[in-house]
Amino acid sequence: MDALETAVVIVGGGVAGRAAGLFTARNGLETIVLDDGSSLLRRNAHLENYPGLPGGINARVLLERMTEQAVDAGCQFETATVETLERTADGFLATTAADDRYQAETAILATKNEVGYLDSMPDVEIVDRGKSYVATDNRGRTALDGLYAAGRLAGKPHQTIVAAGHGSEVAITLLEDRAEPFYHDWVAPAGYFTGRGRDVPPGCEEIDEPERLDREREGRKRRERLLDAHSSPPPEQHPSVDQ
Ligand SMILES: Cc1cc2nc3c(=O)[nH]c(=O)nc-3n(C[C@H](O)[C@H](O)[C@H](O)COP(=O)(O)OP(=O)(O)OC[C@H]3O[C@@H](n4cnc5c(N)ncnc54)[C@H](O)[C@@H]3O)c2cc1C
């Protein structure tokens, strides 16, 4: 079967991968996240240190919100285990356990400490510190052009907000490296740029007051619906604990 072609493939859609997919998709890049569904965050009992959520949140609900937000932006999610990632003339080819193939111009790796699928790319430096990590520069670039690593896999501290922030930063690095027209991913009040005689820069948007109120109402409704739908999905236990 022919490989499905995309601009960006994200291997691993936990916290860092979902955040990266939000940013690449919001900025117009066709993005597919391949994830086998075992984000470490699913094991959290109550997430109390994600800024902006006083009182904490059910971590499974947060993950679902992150997916919904990225899908809204146009990001595609597939449940899949990536078995191999190879360098090709046009970028990177990911092959899944079900033998589905995804050909991407660029790839972001966000698989926590899982690196077995990288065996055929010896140029990607793996750092072994008891667990495996992918070596990157300070913006998440690996030694291969177009290949990035984010979150825990890139050796970032083991906190949800850090993984989300790093996934976002790596996605923006990718946009910059591709020379995509991009200034900041900002929503600004009407006139913020144009009121000073400037064009609205690429990646930015100006919205007027009625539109702002509409979006705020819609956001509130969506959050309430999600809470109703998922009262309290329980944590997953560590696989070695007897239950
Ligand atoms: C018990 C527990 C409690 C925690 N509590 C907190 C807390 O209170 N506060 C806090 O800030 N942090 C907490 N954390 C830490 C937080 O969960 C992690 O730091 C965060 O999930 C790391 O994000 P990540 O994207 O790097 O990895 P993950 O979120 O683990 O995502 C990695 C993803 O890659 C996928 N994957 C791996 N290999 C493949 C493959 N070959 N093909 C396809 N997909 C693949 C996995 O299925 C997973 O979805 C907790 C962690 C645990 C275990």
The ligand as an SDF file (V2000), in Angstrom:
LIG
                    3D

 53 58  0  0  0  0  0  0  0  0999 V2000
    2.1490    8.2320   38.3840 C   0  0  0  0  0  0  0  0  0  0  0  0
    2.5040    9.5250   37.6800 C   0  0  0  0  0  0  0  0  0  0  0  0
    2.0400   10.7250   38.1810 C   0  0  0  0  0  0  0  0  0  0  0  0
    2.3990   11.9360   37.5660 C   0  0  0  0  0  0  0  0  0  0  0  0
    1.9420   13.0740   38.1230 N   0  0  0  0  0  0  0  0  0  0  0  0
    2.3320   14.2730   37.6110 C   0  0  0  0  0  0  0  0  0  0  0  0
    1.9080   15.4730   38.2220 C   0  0  0  0  0  0  0  0  0  0  0  0
    1.1950   15.4700   39.2410 O   0  0  0  0  0  0  0  0  0  0  0  0
    2.3230   16.6440   37.6840 N   0  0  0  0  0  0  0  0  0  0  0  0
    3.1270   16.7130   36.5780 C   0  0  0  0  0  0  0  0  0  0  0  0
    3.4880   17.7990   36.1450 O   0  0  0  0  0  0  0  0  0  0  0  0
    3.5310   15.5810   35.9670 N   0  0  0  0  0  0  0  0  0  0  0  0
    3.1670   14.3500   36.4600 C   0  0  0  0  0  0  0  0  0  0  0  0
    3.6010   13.1910   35.8680 N   0  0  0  0  0  0  0  0  0  0  0  0
    4.5810   13.2840   34.7570 C   0  0  0  0  0  0  0  0  0  0  0  0
    3.9330   13.4680   33.3580 C   0  0  0  0  0  0  0  0  0  0  0  0
    2.9780   12.4600   33.1420 O   0  0  0  0  0  0  0  0  0  0  0  0
    5.0530   13.3770   32.2990 C   0  0  0  0  0  0  0  0  0  0  0  0
    6.1130   14.2430   32.6070 O   0  0  0  0  0  0  0  0  0  0  0  0
    4.5220   13.7040   30.8970 C   0  0  0  0  0  0  0  0  0  0  0  0
    3.4680   12.8140   30.5630 O   0  0  0  0  0  0  0  0  0  0  0  0
    5.6670   13.5850   29.8710 C   0  0  0  0  0  0  0  0  0  0  0  0
    5.1420   13.9010   28.5960 O   0  0  0  0  0  0  0  0  0  0  0  0
    5.7300   13.2190   27.2500 P   0  0  0  0  0  0  0  0  0  0  0  0
    4.8840   13.6990   26.1370 O   0  0  0  0  0  0  0  0  0  0  0  0
    7.1930   13.4210   27.2080 O   0  0  0  0  0  0  0  0  0  0  0  0
    5.4810   11.6510   27.4800 O   0  0  0  0  0  0  0  0  0  0  0  0
    4.0900   10.8820   27.5080 P   0  0  0  0  0  0  0  0  0  0  0  0
    2.9970   11.7880   27.9550 O   0  0  0  0  0  0  0  0  0  0  0  0
    4.3010    9.6420   28.2990 O   0  0  0  0  0  0  0  0  0  0  0  0
    3.8050   10.5510   25.9710 O   0  0  0  0  0  0  0  0  0  0  0  0
    4.5560    9.6090   25.2600 C   0  0  0  0  0  0  0  0  0  0  0  0
    3.6100    8.9820   24.2400 C   0  0  0  0  0  0  0  0  0  0  0  0
    4.3440    8.2280   23.2730 O   0  0  0  0  0  0  0  0  0  0  0  0
    3.5840    7.0920   22.9410 C   0  0  0  0  0  0  0  0  0  0  0  0
    4.4990    6.1140   22.3240 N   0  0  0  0  0  0  0  0  0  0  0  0
    5.6290    5.5580   22.8410 C   0  0  0  0  0  0  0  0  0  0  0  0
    6.2120    4.7480   21.9320 N   0  0  0  0  0  0  0  0  0  0  0  0
    5.4420    4.8050   20.8210 C   0  0  0  0  0  0  0  0  0  0  0  0
    5.5350    4.1980   19.5250 C   0  0  0  0  0  0  0  0  0  0  0  0
    6.5500    3.3820   19.1900 N   0  0  0  0  0  0  0  0  0  0  0  0
    4.5600    4.4550   18.6260 N   0  0  0  0  0  0  0  0  0  0  0  0
    3.5130    5.3030   18.9220 C   0  0  0  0  0  0  0  0  0  0  0  0
    3.4030    5.9060   20.1300 N   0  0  0  0  0  0  0  0  0  0  0  0
    4.3540    5.6570   21.0570 C   0  0  0  0  0  0  0  0  0  0  0  0
    2.9610    6.6640   24.2680 C   0  0  0  0  0  0  0  0  0  0  0  0
    1.8180    5.8500   24.0620 O   0  0  0  0  0  0  0  0  0  0  0  0
    2.6140    8.0100   24.8770 C   0  0  0  0  0  0  0  0  0  0  0  0
    1.2800    8.3940   24.5410 O   0  0  0  0  0  0  0  0  0  0  0  0
    3.2370   11.9570   36.4280 C   0  0  0  0  0  0  0  0  0  0  0  0
    3.6810   10.7450   35.8940 C   0  0  0  0  0  0  0  0  0  0  0  0
    3.3380    9.5440   36.5120 C   0  0  0  0  0  0  0  0  0  0  0  0
    3.8510    8.2430   35.9460 C   0  0  0  0  0  0  0  0  0  0  0  0
  1  2  1  0
  2  3  1  0
  2 52  2  0
  3  4  2  0
  4  5  1  0
  4 50  1  0
  5  6  2  0
  6  7  1  0
  6 13  1  0
  7  8  2  0
  7  9  1  0
  9 10  1  0
 10 11  2  0
 10 12  1  0
 12 13  2  0
 13 14  1  0
 14 15  1  0
 14 50  1  0
 15 16  1  0
 16 17  1  0
 16 18  1  0
 18 19  1  0
 18 20  1  0
 20 21  1  0
 20 22  1  0
 22 23  1  0
 23 24  1  0
 24 25  2  0
 24 26  1  0
 24 27  1  0
 27 28  1  0
 28 29  2  0
 28 30  1  0
 28 31  1  0
 31 32  1  0
 32 33  1  0
 33 34  1  0
 33 48  1  0
 34 35  1  0
 35 36  1  0
 35 46  1  0
 36 37  1  0
 36 45  1  0
 37 38  2  0
 38 39  1  0
 39 40  1  0
 39 45  2  0
 40 41  1  0
 40 42  2  0
 42 43  1  0
 43 44  2  0
 44 45  1  0
 46 47  1  0
 46 48  1  0
 48 49  1  0
 50 51  2  0
 51 52  1  0
 52 53  1  0
M  END
$$$$
